[in-house]
Each structure stands twice: as structure tokens, then as C-alpha cells.
Amino acid sequence: MQVLGIETSCDETGIALYDTERGLRAHALHSQIALHAAYGGVVPELASRDHVRRIVPLIEAVMREAQTTLQTIDGVAYTQGPGLAGALLVGAGVASALALALGKPVIGVHHLEGHLLSPLLSAEKPSFPFVALLVSGGHSQLFFVRGVGQYELLGDTFDDAAGEAFDKAAQLLGLPYPGGPALAQLARQGKSGAAHLPRPLIDAPHLHFSFSGLKTAVLTLVRKLQSEGCFNEQARADVALEFETAVVDVLAAKAFAALRQTQNQQLVVAGGVGANQSLRSRLVKEAAALGVRVYFPEMEFCTDNGAMIALVGALKMGQGARDYGFQVRPRWPLTELAAA
């Protein structure tokens, strides 16, 4: 079965063709980072318009790379939510129109489900069940994944997600958009132990997260350094390193606590923050000592992409799922997936 995947939930237009027998045939991605950089964040209307411009040329490029035609596909999958309403409508509209024209089924995919299952695109992939740490700009969650469509929420964030905290801390440090990668790069120049920040809820008897207080602590520390005339380049790097380390400490502690709670030996890390090298190295090192396997998506599939949507669409269609309606769900908790 060949499924065309379309991702337009936010500021990346992703298209991919996935074959259940041969794997990922081709994929293409256009990022809008340059478009939104001047505004310091994503502008929804600009994002939607750019999706309109990019989506058809990207579909054509994927078909050329796969050396096939749209007539050979067996279905179309698109990101139904969560995300920006206007951006989602672009993908849903194109997917539904294309499926209707071809006489093929169409299915809406949960964006976070795509991230959770994205490591299945890799050569070394986990088997069900596994614990998944989903960390991105909008989500910091722990799930116990028993199978496709079977997700138990173990922990969630009370406020800011890890990726959101990265962006806000980067802004406080005067770094450009997107803040997360810029902060991680600056942190490489920092001195360990030169700055001190809290590790929110790291010792709490539950698996939930809270990063709002950490962001406030960065603001307090920056203002203190500024008042003392010490907020130079090295101080900025020291704060960046301490912030990154604090987030990694919390994420790692919660992830391994979830493994103990579920008595599982497989950890999947997905979402944009999963590309952070400090987080990756920390989890791999601790996992090796505990005899735990850690699985990451390929770097190109950590951020939003069409490949994960095509994959989930193919898996769902393989189970007999079909959705001939036209619907987007900008707010759609993954815990509601079974009832959707």
C-alpha cells in the first residue's frame, strides 16, 4: 500500500510517499523559518499562505523522486490536528480534493501520533509496547504506547512545554528565532556550574512537568547579572548551558521514572527537542548503564514532516480505517484519539 502524506500543521510544509512494503519512497520539506524570523515567531496568516504556495510543487517533487505518479497511490493522509487552523485547512483541502479526484480514500492523522511513531521510519525501530517521551515546542508528555492507536498518558506539562521554555529563555538571552537551536549552540561555550537554576518537579512523585518557573528563574538571573554589570557573552553562555542542563535533567529523570513505573525497557524520544544533542547523549549514556534501549527518529524527522503522516496513514489504512470527511481539529489532545 502506498500512501501520500501531507503535513501543514504549523510552519513546515511536508510531503512524503510511504510504501508498506518498501518503506519511505520519497519526501520533501519546506521550512518557513526565514519567513517568520523577522517577527520572532510564527505568524498564522503568513504560514497558511506559504503552505498554499508550496504544497503542490512539493507533491510534484515527491512524485518525481519516487519515479511514480499520483494514480499509483492507494490513499492520502493529512494532518487533521492539532495545529494552526488556517494551516491545517490548506493540507486538509488539498488532501481531500486530491483523494476525490483520484477516487482514493483519505484519512486525517493526529500530528502527535505521527511524532510518537516516527522512529518506526528508521532501520532500527522499537517494538510495541514502549515508553515515549514527546518533547516539542507545544508538548512535553510521556506516553505508554501499546500499539498503533493505543496510547496511555503518563505525564503532561502543567504549563510551558520544554520547547516553548527553550524559545522563551533564548529570547531572554537575546538570541534570534528560532530560539531552541540558537540556545543549544550558545550553551556549548558555557562553563558547567557557573550559573545555578532549579530543576522543577524533578523529585516529585509523579511524571508531570513544569517549565514556567524555570523560565522565570532565567529572567531573574539575567536581571541580576545585568544589574551587576556582569551580563557579558560568557555569562550568557553560562546561563544557556545551565538552562539546557536543567531541562535535560528533568526530562531524563521523568523518562527513566516512566520506564520503571511501566517496567519497560524501551524508550522512544520524539519531537523537535528530541534533536537536542545534550538530551540525546544524556539519555543514551544513562540507558546503556540500565540496559535500556533508546530510539530516536532520524534528525530530519524530529521536526514536523510529511513522512510521519504518511507512515501513520498507511498503518491506519492497513487496519481498515477510512475518513471521507473534511475536518480539522486545531485543539485535539492525543488522549481523545480513540473517541475521535
C-alpha positions in Angstrom: 0.0 0.0 0.0 1.3 3.4 -1.0 0.1 6.5 1.0 0.8 10.1 0.3 1.3 12.1 3.5 0.6 15.9 3.8 1.8 17.9 6.8 0.8 21.5 7.3 0.1 21.9 11.0 2.3 25.0 11.6 5.3 26.4 9.7 6.6 23.5 7.7 5.1 22.0 4.5 5.9 18.3 4.5 5.1 15.8 1.7 6.0 12.2 1.6 5.2 8.9 -0.1 5.3 5.8 2.1 5.0 2.2 0.9 4.1 -0.5 3.5 6.4 -3.0 1.7 9.3 -0.8 0.6 9.2 1.9 3.3 9.7 5.6 2.7 9.8 6.2 -1.1 10.4 9.9 -1.1 9.8 13.0 1.0 10.2 16.8 0.7 10.0 19.6 3.3 9.9 23.4 3.1 10.6 25.3 6.3 9.2 28.8 6.9 11.9 29.8 9.4 13.2 32.6 7.3 9.7 33.9 6.6 8.8 34.3 10.3 12.2 35.2 11.7 11.5 39.0 11.4 8.5 38.6 13.7 10.2 36.4 16.3 7.6 33.7 15.9 5.1 32.1 13.6 2.5 34.4 12.0 -0.5 32.2 11.3 -1.8 34.0 8.2 1.6 34.1 6.6 2.1 30.4 7.4 -1.2 29.5 5.7 -0.4 31.5 2.6 3.0 29.9 2.3 1.5 26.4 2.5 -0.7 27.3 -0.4 2.3 28.3 -2.5 4.4 25.3 -1.6 2.2 22.3 -1.3 1.5 21.4 -5.0 5.2 21.9 -6.2 6.3 19.7 -3.2 3.8 16.9 -4.1 5.1 17.0 -7.7 8.7 16.9 -6.5 8.0 13.8 -4.3 6.3 12.0 -7.2 9.3 12.7 -9.4 11.8 11.5 -6.8 9.8 8.3 -6.3 9.5 7.9 -10.0 5.8 7.3 -9.9 2.5 9.1 -10.4 -0.4 10.0 -8.2 -2.5 7.4 -10.0 -0.5 4.7 -8.3 -1.2 5.7 -4.7 -3.7 3.9 -2.6 -4.7 6.7 -0.3 -3.9 10.2 1.1 -3.2 11.1 4.7 -3.1 14.6 6.1 -2.6 16.3 9.4 -6.0 16.9 10.9 -4.7 18.5 14.1 -3.6 19.8 16.4 -2.1 23.0 14.9 -2.9 26.3 13.4 -6.5 26.2 11.9 -5.6 28.0 8.7 -2.5 25.9 8.1 -4.4 22.7 8.8 -7.2 23.7 6.3 -4.7 24.0 3.5 -3.5 20.4 3.9 -7.0 19.1 4.5 -8.3 20.8 1.5 -5.6 19.6 -0.9 -5.7 16.1 0.5 -9.5 15.8 0.3 -9.6 17.3 -3.2 -6.8 15.0 -4.5 -8.4 11.9 -3.0 -11.7 12.8 -4.5 -10.2 13.4 -8.0 -8.3 10.1 -7.8 -11.1 8.1 -6.3 -8.9 7.1 -3.4 -9.6 7.1 0.4 -8.4 10.0 2.6 -7.6 9.9 6.3 -6.9 12.6 8.9 -3.9 11.9 11.1 -3.2 13.2 14.6 0.0 15.2 14.5 1.4 13.9 17.8 0.7 10.3 16.8 3.0 11.0 13.8 5.7 12.1 16.1 5.2 9.2 18.5 5.5 6.6 15.7 8.2 8.4 13.7 11.0 6.1 15.0 9.3 3.3 13.0 10.7 5.0 9.9 14.3 4.1 11.0 16.1 0.9 10.2 16.4 0.2 14.0 12.9 0.5 15.3 11.2 -0.2 18.6 8.7 -2.9 19.1 5.4 -2.5 21.0 5.0 -1.7 23.8 7.4 1.2 24.6 7.5 4.4 26.6 7.6 7.6 24.6 8.9 11.0 25.6 7.3 13.6 23.4 9.1 16.9 23.6 8.4 19.8 21.2 7.5 23.5 21.2 4.0 22.8 22.3 4.2 19.5 24.2 6.1 17.8 26.9 4.4 14.4 27.6 5.2 10.8 28.5 3.1 8.0 26.9 3.0 4.3 27.3 2.5 3.1 23.7 1.0 -0.4 23.5 0.3 -0.3 19.7 -1.0 1.9 16.9 -3.8 4.0 18.4 -3.2 2.7 21.9 -1.7 5.5 24.0 -1.8 5.9 27.7 -0.8 9.4 29.0 1.7 9.0 31.9 2.8 12.6 32.3 2.0 16.1 30.9 3.2 19.6 31.4 1.3 21.9 33.9 2.3 25.0 31.9 5.1 25.6 29.4 6.4 22.8 27.2 10.1 22.2 27.1 10.5 23.6 23.6 8.5 26.7 24.5 10.7 27.2 27.5 13.8 26.9 25.3 12.4 29.6 23.0 11.5 32.0 25.8 14.8 31.5 27.6 16.6 32.2 24.3 14.7 35.4 23.9 15.7 36.5 27.4 19.3 35.8 26.3 18.9 38.0 23.2 19.1 35.1 20.8 17.5 35.0 17.4 14.5 33.0 16.3 14.2 30.0 16.3 15.5 30.1 19.9 16.0 26.5 20.8 18.8 25.6 18.4 20.4 29.0 19.0 20.4 28.5 22.8 21.9 25.0 22.4 24.7 26.3 20.2 25.5 29.1 22.7 25.5 26.6 25.6 28.5 24.8 24.1 30.6 27.8 25.1 29.3 27.8 28.7 31.1 26.7 31.9 29.5 24.0 33.9 28.5 25.1 37.4 29.0 28.8 36.7 25.2 29.5 36.9 22.5 27.9 39.0 18.9 27.2 38.1 16.2 25.0 39.6 15.1 21.6 38.3 11.3 21.9 38.6 9.4 18.8 39.9 12.4 16.6 39.4 11.8 14.8 42.7 8.0 14.9 42.6 6.2 11.5 43.0 4.5 11.9 39.6 5.6 12.1 35.9 4.3 15.6 35.2 6.4 18.6 34.0 6.5 22.3 34.7 8.9 24.7 33.0 7.3 28.0 33.6 9.1 28.5 36.9 12.4 27.7 35.2 11.8 30.4 32.6 11.1 32.9 35.4 14.3 31.8 37.1 16.2 32.6 33.9 14.6 36.0 33.8 15.6 36.7 37.5 19.1 35.5 36.9 19.5 37.6 33.7 18.3 40.8 35.5 20.6 40.1 38.4 23.6 39.8 36.1 22.6 42.9 34.2 22.3 44.9 37.5 25.7 43.8 38.5 27.2 44.7 35.1 28.2 41.0 34.5 25.9 40.1 31.7 28.7 39.6 29.1 29.0 36.9 26.4 30.5 34.3 28.7 27.7 34.9 31.3 25.1 34.4 28.5 26.7 31.1 27.5 26.9 30.0 31.2 23.2 30.7 31.7 22.4 28.9 28.4 24.3 25.8 29.5 22.7 25.8 32.9 19.2 26.1 31.4 19.8 23.4 28.9 21.2 21.1 31.6 18.3 21.8 33.9 15.8 20.8 31.2 17.7 17.7 30.2 18.0 16.7 33.9 14.2 16.9 34.3 13.4 15.2 31.0 15.8 12.3 31.7 14.6 11.8 35.3 11.0 11.7 34.3 11.7 9.4 31.3 13.5 6.8 33.3 10.9 7.0 36.1 8.3 6.2 33.5 10.3 3.2 32.4 10.5 2.0 36.0 6.8 2.6 36.5 5.8 0.6 33.4 8.6 -2.0 33.8 9.5 -1.4 30.2 13.0 -1.4 28.6 12.4 0.7 25.5 12.3 4.5 25.4 11.3 6.5 22.3 12.2 10.2 22.1 10.2 12.2 19.6 9.5 15.9 18.7 11.7 18.8 17.9 13.5 18.9 21.2 14.5 15.3 20.6 17.1 16.7 18.2 18.9 18.4 21.1 22.4 16.7 21.3 22.7 17.1 25.1 19.4 15.4 25.6 20.3 12.6 23.2 23.8 11.9 24.7 22.4 12.0 28.3 19.6 9.5 27.6 21.9 7.2 25.6 24.5 7.2 28.4 22.0 6.5 31.2 20.1 3.9 29.2 23.3 2.0 28.5 24.0 1.8 32.2 20.5 0.5 32.9 20.3 -1.9 30.0 17.6 0.2 28.3 17.2 0.8 24.5 16.6 4.3 23.3 15.2 5.1 19.9 15.3 8.4 18.1 13.8 9.4 14.8 16.4 10.4 12.2 17.3 14.0 12.7 15.3 15.1 9.6 12.2 13.5 11.1 12.4 15.1 14.6 10.7 18.3 13.4 7.4 18.3 11.6 7.5 16.3 8.3 5.3 14.5 5.9 6.9 11.1 6.3 5.5 10.5 9.8 2.0 11.5 8.5 2.3 9.1 5.5 3.5 6.3 7.9 0.6 6.7 10.3 -1.8 7.0 7.4 -0.6 3.7 6.0 -0.7 2.0 9.3 -4.3 3.2 10.0 -5.5 2.3 6.5 -3.9 -1.1 6.9 -6.1 -1.6 9.9 -9.1 -0.6 7.7 -9.5 3.0 8.8 -11.0 5.4 6.3 -12.2 9.0 6.7 -14.0 10.6 3.8 -15.0 13.7 5.7 -13.3 17.1 5.6 -12.4 18.2 9.2 -9.6 19.9 11.0 -9.1 19.9 14.8 -6.7 22.7 15.9 -7.1 21.6 19.5 -7.0 17.8 19.8 -5.5 16.1 22.8 -4.0 12.7 21.9 -5.9 11.2 24.8 -9.1 11.9 22.8 -7.9 10.0 19.7 -9.8 6.8 20.4 -13.1 8.8 20.7 -12.5 10.9 17.6 
